């Protein structure tokens, strides 16, 4: 483990249109002590070529190319195995972050000894930006300990999107390592709902949660994304099956493994 290092984990699949902007947003961070671990999940476009150009310029950008398509969850786990940071962060290949995002998160984590620190989410559309509802991260100063951490996630029943996505936070390494054996129980190829699986376990084991205001992930809205609902019936069916599977795995974790 390298003290103060943030290991930013980015799974990528056919993300050539967006991944350059995503990587650039990391390169432009005011916090420079990071590594960006990009796992290409057998892309069919030129995503790998785009990433290699950045990796050749900045050694902090590291590319892993998988030999078969395994889905974002498994791709993330590959990167976690190679991460050297004291903190772990996740960033999707079609999103990007504000320039102070990781500096603010790390400073908050260090000042409060937090297991997790939440940032804000800004929805990016082709012609405008918006906050989606009044998330907890918009209207509350969060400083929760013990069971209050998991209760924040579970009691709101999924209404606050900013809580259950994994990519607007940093996580202390020891928290992630404690959660990995339970996350490994999920072995299916997922394109939907893997964040709920990760977050449910992270919140369960976290003992201290805080947040920041004013720095955020730009969450790009694109119907062509893996989870986008573009009228494709097969995609709808796959998404529903993924949701069912994730909650089945969570039931195994909480009803059997953690009893």
C-alpha positions in Angstrom: 0.0 0.0 0.0 1.2 3.5 -0.9 0.2 6.2 1.7 -2.1 8.8 0.3 -2.4 7.2 -3.1 -5.9 7.0 -4.7 -6.3 4.0 -7.0 -9.0 5.0 -9.5 -10.6 2.0 -11.1 -12.2 2.3 -14.5 -13.8 -0.6 -16.3 -14.2 0.1 -20.1 -16.2 -1.5 -22.8 -16.7 0.2 -26.2 -16.1 3.6 -24.6 -13.9 5.2 -27.3 -16.4 8.1 -27.6 -16.1 9.1 -24.0 -13.0 7.6 -22.3 -10.6 10.3 -23.5 -12.6 13.0 -21.6 -12.9 10.7 -18.6 -9.1 10.2 -18.5 -8.4 13.8 -19.1 -10.5 14.8 -16.1 -8.3 12.6 -13.9 -5.1 14.0 -15.4 -6.3 17.5 -14.6 -7.0 16.8 -10.9 -5.4 19.2 -8.4 -4.6 16.0 -6.4 -1.7 14.3 -8.2 -1.1 11.3 -6.0 -3.3 8.8 -8.0 -3.1 5.8 -10.3 -5.7 5.2 -12.9 -6.3 1.4 -13.5 -8.3 0.9 -16.7 -9.6 -2.6 -17.4 -10.7 -3.0 -21.0 -13.4 -5.7 -21.2 -12.8 -6.9 -24.7 -13.9 -3.7 -26.5 -14.8 -4.0 -30.2 -14.0 -0.3 -30.9 -10.7 1.5 -30.6 -10.9 2.1 -26.8 -7.6 0.3 -26.2 -5.8 2.6 -28.7 -7.2 5.7 -27.0 -6.1 4.5 -23.5 -2.6 3.5 -24.8 -2.0 7.0 -26.0 -2.6 8.3 -22.5 -0.6 5.5 -20.9 2.4 6.3 -23.1 2.3 9.9 -21.9 1.6 9.4 -18.2 2.8 6.3 -16.3 0.1 6.7 -13.7 -2.4 5.5 -16.4 -2.3 1.7 -16.5 -4.1 -0.5 -19.0 -5.3 -4.1 -18.4 -6.8 -5.9 -21.4 -9.1 -8.9 -20.6 -9.2 -11.9 -23.0 -12.9 -12.3 -22.6 -15.8 -10.1 -21.8 -16.7 -10.5 -18.1 -18.8 -7.4 -17.2 -18.0 -4.3 -15.2 -18.2 -5.9 -11.8 -15.6 -8.6 -12.6 -13.4 -6.0 -14.4 -13.4 -3.8 -11.3 -12.3 -6.8 -9.2 -9.3 -7.4 -11.6 -8.2 -3.8 -11.0 -8.7 -4.0 -7.2 -6.2 -6.9 -7.1 -3.6 -4.6 -8.7 -4.4 -1.4 -6.8 -1.7 0.0 -4.6 -3.5 2.9 -3.1 -4.5 3.7 0.5 -7.8 4.7 -1.0 -9.9 3.1 -3.7 -12.2 5.0 -6.1 -14.3 3.9 -9.1 -15.0 6.0 -12.2 -17.0 4.8 -15.2 -15.4 5.3 -18.6 -18.2 7.5 -19.9 -18.2 9.9 -16.9 -15.8 12.5 -15.7 -15.0 14.4 -12.5 -14.5 18.0 -11.4 -10.9 19.2 -11.0 -10.9 19.2 -7.2 -12.9 16.0 -6.7 -10.2 13.7 -5.3 -8.3 16.3 -3.4 -11.5 17.2 -1.5 -12.4 13.6 -0.8 -9.0 12.7 0.4 -8.7 15.7 2.7 -12.1 14.9 4.2 -11.1 11.3 4.7 -7.8 12.3 6.4 -9.4 15.0 8.6 -12.2 12.7 9.8 -10.7 9.2 9.6 -13.7 8.2 7.4 -14.1 4.7 5.8 -16.1 6.3 2.9 -16.5 9.9 1.7 -19.3 10.9 -0.7 -19.1 13.6 -3.4 -21.9 15.0 -5.4 -23.4 13.9 -8.8 -24.2 16.3 -11.6 -26.3 14.8 -14.5 -24.9 15.8 -17.9 -27.2 15.9 -20.9 -26.2 17.0 -24.4 -27.6 20.6 -23.8 -27.7 21.1 -20.1 -26.6 19.9 -16.6 -28.9 19.2 -13.7 -29.0 17.8 -10.1 -31.5 15.0 -9.9 -33.8 15.6 -6.9 -32.5 16.9 -3.6 -30.0 14.1 -2.8 -28.6 13.6 0.7 -25.3 14.8 -0.7 -26.9 18.1 -1.8 -28.8 19.1 1.4 -27.1 17.3 4.3 -23.7 17.4 6.0 -23.2 13.7 6.6 -21.1 12.4 9.5 -22.4 9.0 10.5 -20.9 6.2 12.5 -21.6 2.6 13.3 -25.0 1.2 12.3 -26.2 4.7 11.2 -24.0 4.2 8.1 -25.8 1.2 6.7 -29.1 2.5 7.9 -28.7 5.6 5.7 -28.5 3.4 2.6 -31.1 0.7 3.5 -33.7 3.0 5.1 -34.1 5.2 2.0 -35.1 2.2 -0.2 -33.2 3.2 -3.3 -34.7 6.7 -3.7 -31.4 8.5 -3.3 -29.3 7.5 -6.4 -26.2 9.2 -5.1 -26.0 6.8 -2.1 -26.0 3.5 -4.0 -23.7 4.3 -6.9 -20.1 3.5 -6.2 -18.3 6.1 -8.4 -19.0 9.3 -6.4 -17.0 8.2 -3.4 -13.6 7.1 -2.1 -13.2 4.1 0.1 -10.4 3.3 2.5 -8.4 0.3 1.4 -9.0 -1.8 4.5 -12.8 -1.4 4.1 -12.6 -2.7 0.5 -10.4 -5.6 1.5 -12.9 -6.6 4.1 -15.7 -6.6 1.6 -14.0 -8.5 -1.2 -14.8 -12.0 -0.1 -18.5 -11.2 -0.2 -18.3 -9.4 -3.5 -16.6 -12.4 -4.9 -19.8 -14.4 -4.4 -21.2 -12.7 -7.5 -19.8 -14.4 -10.5 -22.3 -13.6 -13.3 -21.7 -11.2 -16.2 -23.6 -8.1 -15.1 -24.5 -4.9 -17.0 -27.0 -3.7 -14.5 -27.2 -3.3 -10.7 -23.7 -4.2 -9.7 -23.3 -0.9 -7.9 -26.2 -1.9 -5.5 -24.3 -5.1 -4.7 -21.0 -3.3 -4.0 -22.6 -0.4 -2.0 -24.8 -2.7 0.1 -21.6 -4.5 1.3 -19.5 -1.4 1.6 -22.2 0.4 3.7 -22.7 -2.7 5.9 -19.0 -2.8 6.9 -18.3 0.9 7.0 -18.0 2.5 10.4 -17.7 6.1 9.4 -19.2 8.0 6.5 -18.8 11.6 5.6 -19.4 13.8 2.6 -18.3 17.0 0.7 -20.2 19.6 -1.2 -19.4 21.4 -4.4 -17.3 18.8 -6.2 -18.9 16.1 -8.2 -18.9 13.4 -10.9 -20.4 14.4 -14.2 -22.8 11.5 -14.9 -23.2 11.5 -18.6 -26.6 10.5 -19.9 -26.4 8.4 -23.0 -29.0 6.0 -24.4 -26.3 3.9 -26.0 -24.7 3.0 -22.7 -24.9 -0.6 -21.4 -27.7 0.3 -19.0 -29.4 2.8 -21.3 -33.1 2.0 -22.0 -33.3 2.6 -25.8 -36.2 0.4 -26.6 -34.1 -2.8 -27.0 -36.2 -5.6 -25.6 -33.3 -7.9 -25.1 -31.6 -5.2 -23.0 -34.7 -4.7 -20.9 -34.8 -8.5 -20.2 -31.1 -8.6 -19.4 -31.4 -5.7 -17.0 -34.3 -7.3 -15.2 -32.4 -10.6 -14.9 -29.4 -8.7 -13.5 -31.4 -7.0 -10.9 -33.0 -10.3 -9.8 -29.6 -11.9 -9.6 -28.0 -9.1 -7.6 -30.7 -9.3 -5.0 -30.4 -13.0 -4.9 -26.7 -12.7 -4.1 -27.4 -10.0 -1.5 -29.9 -12.4 0.1 -27.2 -15.1 0.3 -24.7 -12.6 1.8 -26.9 -11.1 4.5 -29.1 -14.2 5.3 -26.3 -16.8 5.2 -22.8 -15.5 5.1 -23.2 -12.8 7.7 -25.3 -14.7 10.2 
